[in-house]
């Protein structure tokens, strides 16, 4: 069973990302156009101030000059600095964060730095009247323009914050729903299997009394015990498992032996080899971890050829001997690059009759119950595919 939406999820994410980028740039462009228009108006206003200021100064009317500076420039919200013509030393300033009566060297140094910043954004306007040049007016953006410049970034940050919080909330809700579905399905399966298993065990005991020492009955008993074990595994899903330090090799060997006994039916040319790298111990639940190993072996068996399929399981220590790596390697058909990000999603399968639950269930067993890691380490079609489990060593 294949769920096609998984194949298109990346395209959908890219489309949403492109739309978000287009919206962001559109907002920035629109805001920048408004800011540019306001800056043009600001330049015209400052140019008018410069003309009036120069005219009042050149006409040598103290009353007019004082009125222009006190009633117009001082009351303006535009940051301005007036400098001399020769060396551009500040002679008057307003709305730059420095008191207009502060003429200390430190204040002058700050004013010269502010003038340089103003000149980098807006070309200073000369104070000229007829043929007289009285100096320059240096000006910067008003508080309103600065706020408009920052407004799109504030809006974008708020939008991203809401998107992030919404995404986290959605992921938590979806994870909770998935967990509830897993738990409900597993416990219902265990419940449904329990009744016929109890009946079968009764019938087996009855057969043993009537036909003792029968090999067929012994095999039936083994299969029923296997079903009981499967039922017990399902019943543990959703419950807090009992974890304890366990020798790793016998657990893996148990899973390997289970499938080796079925190799004649699975494929005459298939081999399963276990090569432990040492005697390692890890904190685990034996039943659940064996289930995880069996799932990975079963996936490998489905992928390899029945004529020359090879499955190799190895163990080794990594990360300063603190982590145990269990590698399940096969020479099967491999996993395509476009499918690698989907293989652990519930319901995703490349098999015609697959339910897409094996790897997802294995991921839950390793990650949620054993606090380990499961990953597709490598995949080369028809050559080598490696699934790795990482566990803490104890």
ChimeraX attribute file (.defattr): number of C-alpha atoms within 10 A of each C-alpha:
attribute: neighborCount
match mode: 1-to-1
recipient: residues
	/A:1	13
	/A:2	16
	/A:3	14
	/A:4	9
	/A:5	11
	/A:6	18
	/A:7	15
	/A:8	11
	/A:9	12
	/A:10	13
	/A:11	12
	/A:12	13
	/A:13	11
	/A:14	12
	/A:15	12
	/A:16	12
	/A:17	12
	/A:18	12
	/A:19	12
	/A:20	12
	/A:21	12
	/A:22	12
	/A:23	13
	/A:24	16
	/A:25	13
	/A:26	12
	/A:27	17
	/A:28	18
	/A:29	13
	/A:30	13
	/A:31	16
	/A:32	15
	/A:33	12
	/A:34	15
	/A:35	19
	/A:36	14
	/A:37	11
	/A:38	17
	/A:39	17
	/A:40	12
	/A:41	12
	/A:42	18
	/A:43	19
	/A:44	12
	/A:45	13
	/A:46	21
	/A:47	17
	/A:48	12
	/A:49	19
	/A:50	23
	/A:51	18
	/A:52	19
	/A:53	24
	/A:54	23
	/A:55	20
	/A:56	20
	/A:57	19
	/A:58	16
	/A:59	11
	/A:60	10
	/A:61	12
	/A:62	11
	/A:63	9
	/A:64	16
	/A:65	19
	/A:66	14
	/A:67	15
	/A:68	18
	/A:69	17
	/A:70	12
	/A:71	11
	/A:72	13
	/A:73	20
	/A:74	17
	/A:75	11
	/A:76	15
	/A:77	15
	/A:78	20
	/A:79	20
	/A:80	25
	/A:81	25
	/A:82	24
	/A:83	23
	/A:84	16
	/A:85	14
	/A:86	9
	/A:87	8
	/A:88	15
	/A:89	18
	/A:90	22
	/A:91	13
	/A:92	16
	/A:93	22
	/A:94	19
	/A:95	20
	/A:96	18
	/A:97	11
	/A:98	14
	/A:99	11
	/A:100	15
	/A:101	9
	/A:102	10
	/A:103	15
	/A:104	9
	/A:105	9
	/A:106	9
	/A:107	16
	/A:108	16
	/A:109	14
	/A:110	15
	/A:111	21
	/A:112	16
	/A:113	12
	/A:114	20
	/A:115	25
	/A:116	14
	/A:117	14
	/A:118	19
	/A:119	16
	/A:120	11
	/A:121	11
	/A:122	16
	/A:123	14
	/A:124	24
	/A:125	19
	/A:126	19
	/A:127	24
	/A:128	19
	/A:129	18
	/A:130	9
	/A:131	6
	/A:132	11
	/A:133	14
	/A:134	21
	/A:135	23
	/A:136	23
	/A:137	26
	/A:138	25
	/A:139	28
	/A:140	26
	/A:141	21
	/A:142	18
	/A:143	13
	/A:144	13
	/A:145	17
	/A:146	12
	/A:147	13
	/A:148	17
	/A:149	18
	/A:150	13
	/A:151	15
	/A:152	19
	/A:153	14
	/A:154	13
	/A:155	13
	/A:156	15
	/A:157	12
	/A:158	12
	/A:159	12
	/A:160	12
	/A:161	12
	/A:162	12
	/A:163	12
	/A:164	12
	/A:165	12
	/A:166	12
	/A:167	12
	/A:168	12
	/A:169	12
	/A:170	12
	/A:171	12
	/A:172	12
	/A:173	12
	/A:174	12
	/A:175	12
	/A:176	12
	/A:177	12
	/A:178	13
	/A:179	15
	/A:180	13
	/A:181	13
	/A:182	19
	/A:183	18
	/A:184	16
	/A:185	15
	/A:186	19
	/A:187	21
	/A:188	14
	/A:189	15
	/A:190	21
	/A:191	15
	/A:192	12
	/A:193	17
	/A:194	15
	/A:195	10
	/A:196	11
	/A:197	16
	/A:198	12
	/A:199	10
	/A:200	14
	/A:201	16
	/A:202	11
	/A:203	11
	/A:204	16
	/A:205	14
	/A:206	12
	/A:207	13
	/A:208	13
	/A:209	9
	/A:210	9
	/A:211	10
	/A:212	12
	/A:213	10
	/A:214	10
	/A:215	9
	/A:216	9
	/A:217	16
	/A:218	14
	/A:219	11
	/A:220	14
	/A:221	16
	/A:222	12
	/A:223	12
	/A:224	17
	/A:225	14
	/A:226	12
	/A:227	16
	/A:228	18
	/A:229	14
	/A:230	17
	/A:231	20
	/A:232	18
	/A:233	18
	/A:234	23
	/A:235	19
	/A:236	17
	/A:237	22
	/A:238	16
	/A:239	11
	/A:240	9
	/A:241	16
	/A:242	11
	/A:243	14
	/A:244	13
	/A:245	14
	/A:246	16
	/A:247	16
	/A:248	23
	/A:249	18
	/A:250	13
	/A:251	16
	/A:252	23
	/A:253	17
	/A:254	14
	/A:255	18
	/A:256	19
	/A:257	14
	/A:258	11
	/A:259	17
	/A:260	16
	/A:261	10
	/A:262	10
	/A:263	17
	/A:264	12
	/A:265	9
	/A:266	14
	/A:267	16
	/A:268	13
	/A:269	14
	/A:270	18
	/A:271	18
	/A:272	20
	/A:273	16
	/A:274	16
	/A:275	12
	/A:276	16
	/A:277	14
	/A:278	12
	/A:279	11
	/A:280	18
	/A:281	17
	/A:282	18
	/A:283	18
	/A:284	23
	/A:285	17
	/A:286	20
	/A:287	15
	/A:288	23
	/A:289	21
	/A:290	20
	/A:291	21
	/A:292	23
	/A:293	23
	/A:294	20
	/A:295	18
	/A:296	19
	/A:297	23
	/A:298	13
	/A:299	15
	/A:300	26
	/A:301	24
	/A:302	15
	/A:303	20
	/A:304	22
	/A:305	18
	/A:306	19
	/A:307	11
	/A:308	13
	/A:309	21
	/A:310	20
	/A:311	21
	/A:312	17
	/A:313	22
	/A:314	18
	/A:315	23
	/A:316	17
	/A:317	18
	/A:318	14
	/A:319	8
	/A:320	6
	/A:321	10
	/A:322	12
	/A:323	19
	/A:324	24
	/A:325	22
	/A:326	23
	/A:327	22
	/A:328	24
	/A:329	25
	/A:330	27
	/A:331	23
	/A:332	25
	/A:333	18
	/A:334	20
	/A:335	19
	/A:336	11
	/A:337	10
	/A:338	11
	/A:339	14
	/A:340	13
	/A:341	13
	/A:342	17
	/A:343	21
	/A:344	22
	/A:345	16
	/A:346	17
	/A:347	18
	/A:348	24
	/A:349	21
	/A:350	14
	/A:351	12
	/A:352	8
	/A:353	9
	/A:354	13
	/A:355	14
	/A:356	20
	/A:357	18
	/A:358	23
	/A:359	21
	/A:360	16
	/A:361	19
	/A:362	22
	/A:363	21
	/A:364	20
	/A:365	22
	/A:366	21
	/A:367	16
	/A:368	12
	/A:369	20
	/A:370	21
	/A:371	14
	/A:372	17
	/A:373	17
	/A:374	21
	/A:375	15
	/A:376	17
	/A:377	13
	/A:378	14
	/A:379	21
	/A:380	15
	/A:381	14
	/A:382	16
	/A:383	13
	/A:384	17
	/A:385	24
	/A:386	22
	/A:387	20
	/A:388	22
	/A:389	24
	/A:390	22
	/A:391	24
	/A:392	19
	/A:393	17
	/A:394	14
